[in-house]
Amino acid sequence: MPSETVREYEIAYSSVKLPDSEHWGAMVTIYGPSSSPMHRNCVFPEQRVSIDMVFDDAAAAETEARKAALRMIGQGERDA
C-alpha cells in the first residue's frame, strides 16, 4: 500500500479489485498528528474515494486516491 507524509498527515492510498468486475476502486486513509509515536490518529478511515468512479487498472485507481487525499487535506497537486 503506497503511503506518503504531507505536512503533518500520513496518507495511505490503495486500489481494490471490484467484485464481479474487471475494474478497480480507489481507496484512501488519512492519519493526523498524534502525541504518541506508537499510535497513529486516523482522521479519515479507509474508504473508497467515490463509488461512481471505477478504473481500468490498479495504478490509475491509486493515482486518483492520492489526488483525492491531497484535496481533502487542502494540498493541491502543484503544492505536493
Secondary structure, 3 states (H helix, E strand, C coil): CCEEEECCEEEEEEEEECCCCCCEEEEEEEEECCCCCCCCEEEEEEEECCCCCCECCHHHHHHHHHHHHHHHCCCCHHHC
